[in-house]
């Protein structure tokens, strides 16, 4: 694993993924390869009141043999880091440090995987799934993704395309605050975990869960205590 490096990045592109989440595409100023394992994160050093703020963000893209990478940032009212990144203009430069993190999955891993994420917790899971598909993996890659409102389903078109194009990919979206027109799953991700795990029917499978601590703990406890998933097969990353 590559030791964390310090390097300059430039914002090449940005778009809104939802009303509150902005995707930012950065590239290394020196053009060197961004070398990371799917699931890892980088620290961005943000200029703030004469100093720097350090903020960690999971890399949302898969390793592509290039100098670029993507992140997704939720705008938090009064949060200086997210406000800076939501107003950052194309061409701006920042210092980055990374990659770091042990919440990873090798793209060539043949084990079945159930990915569980909420909000921007889906970003490292997206990296893992994209990398696996790019490697030609036929292992079951199932995603259980929870958000509050339908407008907050990040990467919706991409997830639907993956599911349509790859028989080994399945996507389950659940809304905790559904609108009247929503006909899909409702409630929290942990509510749906037992049924989806039973449908996967692969005791050798792994669970990768990312989001806020309360959800991560609930999924971890259900997986280990109720579903009997080997503790070494439950991988977690929390955002708070």
N, C-alpha and C positions, 0 to 999 in steps of 0.2 A: 504494500500500500504506500502511495506517494505521501511524503511528509507535507504538511500544510505549507504553502508558499504565500508570499505577499506579492501582489501584482496589480497593475492598473487595468481597469476595465472602462469601456465606453458603452453608453446606452445607444443601441442601434435601432431599437423599435419598441413600441409599447402599444397595448390595447386593453380595453376593459373586458374582462371575462364575465363580470356580473356588475350589478350596480355599485358594489363596494370592493371588488377585487380587480387589481390591475396586474396584467402580465408585463414583465420587463425582460427584454432580450439584450443581454450584454455580450461583449466580446473582449478578449484580452487585447490591450493596446499594442503589445509586442507581437501579436499574431501567433503566439505559441499555443500548442494544444492544451485544452482544458481536460485534464486527465482525472477521472473520478469513477467511483463505483456507484451504480444506481442506488439511490437512497441517501447519499451523502449530502452535506450542506456546506455553504460558504458563509463567512462573515463579511458583511459590507461595512466599511468605515464611512460614516456619514458626517459631513461638516455641520457643526451645530454650536452656536454661541462661542465662537473662537476656539472650539476644540473638536472632538470627534465623538460620535455615537457609534457603538458597535452593535450590529444587529445580525442575527443568524437567520438564514433562509435556506430551506431545502431546495435542491436543484430539481426543477420540474421536468427538465428534458433528459433524454437518454444520452449517454456518450456517443458522439457522432463523428469522432475523429476530426474535430474542428476547434476553433478558438472561441466558440460561442456557447452560451448556456442560458437557460430561462429560469425565472423565478415567478412566483405569484404573491402579491402583497395585499392583505386586507387593510382597508383604510379604517383606522381607529380614531374616533374623535378625540382630539387632544393628545394623540400619540405622536411624538415628534418624529420618530423613525418612519412610520407609515406616511405621515404628511409629507415628509421630504421626498419619499419615493413616488408618491402619487402626483407630485408636482414636478418631478425631475424631467427635464427636456431632453429630447433626442440629441445626442452628441456630447452630453455631459459625461464627465469622467469621475470615477471613484476609485478608492483603493479596496481591494478584496483580499481576504486571507482564507486559504482553504486548499483542497477540500478536507472536510473532517467528518467524523461520525462512523458509528459501527452498525447502524440500522441499514443494512445493505442486503442485496440479493444479486448473486452472480447471474448474468444474462443466460448462461448455459445451464443453469440449474434445471434438472428434469423433474423436480418434485412438484406436485400439485400445490397451488397457492391460492389462499383466500385472502384478499386484501380488504381491509376495513378502514375507512377513513371518513372524516367529517370536515366540511369546509376546505380550507387550504391544506388540511392534512392529507388530501388526495395527491398533493404534488409529488412527494417521493414515490408514491405508489404508481403514479403515471410514468415516472422515470423507469421504474422496475418493469412495468408491463411493456412499455415501448421498446426497451432494450431486449427483453425476451422475444418479442415478435420480430425485431430486426435480426435476431440470431437464428430465426427459423424455428423457435420452440413450438412444440405441440403439447406441452404440459398444460393441464387445466389452469387457467388464469382467470379467476373469478373476482369481481370487485363489488363490494357492498359499500355504497356511498350515501352518506346522509347529509342533508342540508335543511335549512328551515323552509325556504320558499322555492318554488319552481325556477324563478329567475336566478337563483344562486347555484344552479347545477353547472359547475365549472367543466369546461372542455366537452360539453354535451354532444356536439356534432362528432367530435373525434371518438368519444366512447361508443356512440351508436355505430359509427363506421367500423371500428375494431370488432364489435360484436357481430356485425353483418358479414365482415370479410374473413373472420377467423372462427372456426367451429369451437376452438378451445377457449374462447373468451366469452364470458357472460358478465353482464352488468346489472346490478340490482340497485335502484335508487329509491330512497325513502325520504319523505318530507315530514318534518316535525310540526310544521304549520302549513298544511296544504290549503290551496285555494279550492273553490267550488268545482273547477273543471278538472282537477287532478284525479286520475283513475288508478294511479299506481299505489305503491306501498306507502304506508304512513307510520309515524312513530319513530322511535330511536333505533339506531343500527343494532344495538345489543338485543333488542326484541326479536329481530329477524335472524340473528346469528345461528341459533340451534337448528332451525328448519333448513337454512341454506347449507350448513355443514352436513346435515343428514342427507341432503340431496347430492352434495358433492360425493359423499360416500367413499372417502379416501382417508383411512386412518393414518396414512403416511404423509398427509398433507401438512403444510405450514400455514400459520396465520400471521399476517403482517398488519399491524394496527397503528394508526397515526392520527393524532388529534389532541384535544384537550384532556387533561389528566383524568377527570371523572369518567369520561367515555372509555379511555384506554384501560383504566382499571376495571371497569365493568366488563369489557370484552375479554380482557385477560383472565379474570376470575371465572367467567362462564366457560371460556375455552378450556381452562385447566381443570376446574372443579366439576363442571356439569358435563362437558363433552369429552373429557378424558384426553385432551390433546397433550402430547408430551411437552413438558415445560421448555425443552430445547427447541421445540417447533413453534413457539409463540414469540414473535419479535415485535418490539414496541418502540415508539418514539412519541414523546409528548411535547406539546407546544407551550405549556405553562408550568 
